[in-house]
Amino acid sequence: MPGKFIQAAGGIVVRGGARPLFAVVQRSKDDKWVLPRGKLKRDENPMAAARREVIEETGHRVEVNEYLGAITYRAGGRPKIVQFWQMQAEDEASLDLMADIVAVEWLPLKAAARRLSYPLEKLFLRNVGRRAAKPRRGRKAPRKLPVRAAAKKAGKNSVEKAGKKAGKKAGKTKTRKSKTKNKPKNKAKNKAKNKSRKRK
């Protein structure tokens, strides 16, 4: 049952561009270096908890991006699950650290993994670190993906396909119009022929 699990959440927090730095924090209770994370409050959403914990433990405001995964272990005889999101931090700290945190360090990926005290967190950061370090180019790009996918599925460029259809329709309407335009002339000719026949 979910009530038997300890639920926690945190972030793989990145700062900087071409040479990203990762946040690791030192706890006051045991001086261990860990990833920024903490327990969920009652009725708190895991992603909201992750953001809150990261801001409290690093002092940096962050933008939450993709979900990166979770680690599980036993704490106080109970199973604990910690979910992580990729987060982009502002360059400068804007808030004070919470009392539980002694220090924050921003390190390159390999150095950050070495600094962590727990082997499980070291392994997790090494596995997701490169993905987390990729620069985020805004959220407009994913909206274009369904269009491209649809075009590939059709086997043709959707714009070209639409253009061809429009061209065919345009050709049909022109032909119909030309027939209807000729009808009055044909009627006039037929009437003239009929009159000449009657006179004869």
N, C-alpha and C positions, 0 to 999 in steps of 0.2 A: 504493500500500500504506500501511496505517496507520502503519508504522514510519518513513515518510518525513516525516510531519507532526509538528510540534511541538504538543503538546496542552497547553492551559492552561484555567483556570477561575477565575471570580471572582463578585463580587456587585454588584448595584445595592442599596446598603445604605441603609436609611431609618431615621431616628430621630424620635420625636415623633409627635403626633397630628394636630390640625387644620391645623397649618402644618409639614408634614414637612421634615426636613433630610436632604440626601444627602451621603454620605461621599466625599471625594476625598483621595488621598494623594500626597505628594511623595517621589520616589525620591532616594536619596543619590548614586547613580552619575552622574546627569545633571541632577538638580534638576527633572525633568519631573513635571507633575501628571497622575495617571492614576486610573482606577477601580481599586479593590482587586482584585488578580488575581495569578495565578502559575502556574508549570508544575506538571503532575501528577507525583507520584512514581511509581516503578515499581509497576505493578499497583494503582494508586489509582483509586477511583471518581471521576468528574468532579465530582459533587455534593459528595462528602466533601472533595475537594481545594479546591473553591470555599469551603466553610465554613472549612476550616483556614487558607487564605490570608487570608480576610477577618479572622478573629480575630487572626492574626499581624500584619496590616498596620494594623488600626484599634485593637486593644486592647480591643474590645468583643465580648462574647459575643452570638451572633445566633441567630435562628430562621430556618431556610431554608424559603421558600415556593415559589411557582411558578417554572417555567423561563421565561426571558424571551427567549432567543435567543442568537445567536453572531455574532462578527465574525471575519473572516479577513484576513490580510495576510502579507507576506513578512518574515521575520526571519532575517538571516544567510544569505540566499539560499534559505531553505526556507520552505514555506507553514506558517503558524501559525494555529490555530483556538482562539479563546477563548470558552468557553460561560459564560453568566451566569444567575444565579438572583436572584429578589427576596428580600431578607433584611431582617428587622426586628431592629434592634439594641437592646440594653439602654440605658437613659438614661445610665448612668455607665460609664466604662472600668474594667475589672477586671484587665487584663493589660498588661505592658510591650510597647512596639512592638518589632518586629524591627529589627535593625541596618540593613537595607536601606531603611528608611523614616525620613525626616527629620521629617515633620509630617503631621497629619491635620486636615482642615477639614470642618465640617458646614455646608452651605450650602443655600439654597433651590434649586429645580430650575434656574432660568435662570442663576443665579450659578454653580452647580456646573458646568453645561455650558460656560460661558464660561471657567472656571478650567482646564479640561482642556487639555492641551497638544496632543493629537492630534485632527485633524479627524474621523477615523472614530469615535473614542470620543465626541466632542461630538454627532455625528449620532445615534449609537446611544442615548445618554442622552436626547436630546430626543425620540426616537421612543418609548422605553419608559418614560420618567420618570413620566408621568401614571398609567399603569397600575400602576407600582411604588409610587406614593404612596397608592393607595387603601387605606383601613384594612382590616385582616384581622379578621373577626368570629368567629374560631374555625373549627373544622372540622366542626361538627355540621350546618351548613346543607346542604352537598352531599349528605348522606345522604337528605335529604327530596326531592331533585330527581327521582329515579326514580319515586317514588310520584306526584308531580304530573304527570310526563310520561305515566305509565300512565293516569291519570285523564283527561287531555286526549285521549289516543289513543282511549279508550273512548267519548268524547263525553259522558260523564256522570260525576258524582261517584262514585268507587268506593265510598264509605261508603253513599251513598243506594242504589246498585245492590245492594250486599250486603244492605241492610236490606229492600229489596223482595223479594229472593229468599228471605230468612229468613221474611218475612211470608207468602209463598205456601206455603212448606213447612209453616209452622205451621197455615195454614188447611186444608191437605190432611190433616194428621194429625188435626185435630179432627173433620173429616168422617168419616174412617175409624173413629175411636173411637166416634162417635155411632152409626154403623151397627152396630158390633159390640155396643154396649150394648143396642140395640133387638132384636137377634136372640133373646136368651133370652125376652124378653117375647112376641115373635111365636110362638115355639115353644110356650110355655105356652098361648096362646090357641088355637092349632091343635089341641093335645092335648085341650083342653076341648071344642072343636067335635066332634072325632072321637068322644069318649065319649058326647056327647049324641046323636049320630047312631046309634051302636050301640044305645043304650037304646031309641030309637024303633023 
